[in-house]
Structure formats: structure tokens, C-alpha cells
Amino acid sequence: MSQALKTSLFQEALTAIDALSLDDQAALIDVLNNRLKLRQRQQVVKEVREVQQEYREGKFKSGSVDDFLAELDS
């Protein structure tokens, strides 16, 4: 999707939201916040599952924090 189309759709959404009552706008904010929290939780669960799979497959390194930082510097 082009940036211009994204901007246009976003502006249309804002215009539609402006037409809502204050109560409806507040309810929409609650719905969006809940959806955002759910998506963030789903992302964390996905990442944890990926890390667990890598651990089971032996694709990890153990060491101290100093070892980790030294590797980052190299």
C-alpha cells in the first residue's frame, strides 16, 4: 500500500472519528487500547515460543553478561 493511500485512509478514519460523539470516541479509545494490548501480548507469546524452540534445538549460547557484552563489541 502506498504511503499516499495510507495517509488518505488515516485521514478518512480521523474524519470519521471526529464525527462521533465524545462518549463514542472514548469507547473507541478503550476498544483500540484493548486491541493494542492483545496484539502486544500475542507478539510476546510468539517471541517466547520462537526462543523456546531455538532452545530445544540447541541454538543458543550460554555465558555471563560480560561475555555477551564482549561479543557485542566484537
C-alpha positions, -999 to +999 in steps of 0.1 A: +000+000+000+014+034-010+022+060+016-002+084+000-030+058+003-021+051+039-022+088+047-055+092+029-071+062+048-057+075+081-072+109+074-106+094+065-105+075+098-098+106+117-126+125+100-150+096+108-138+097+144-144+134+146-180+128+137-185+106+167-199+118+200-174+123+228-188+091+245-183+071+213-148+085+209-139+075+244-154+040+238-134+037+206-102+046+225-110+018+250-115-007+222-083+003+204-063+002+237-076-033+244-068-044+209-033-030+211-027-047+244-039-080+229-017-077+199+013-069+221+006-100+243+003-121+211+037-108+199+053-116+232+039-151+232+051-156+196+086-145+205+087-167+236+077-197+215+104-190+190+130-187+217+118-219+234+121-237+200+156-224+195+165-236+230+151-270+223+171-271+190+203-261+209+205-228+190+217-207+220+248-197+237+253-195+274+276-172+293+278-143+315+266-108+309+302-098+304+306-125+277+275-112+260+287-076+260+321-086+248+306-104+219+285-073+210+317-052+210+335-076+186 
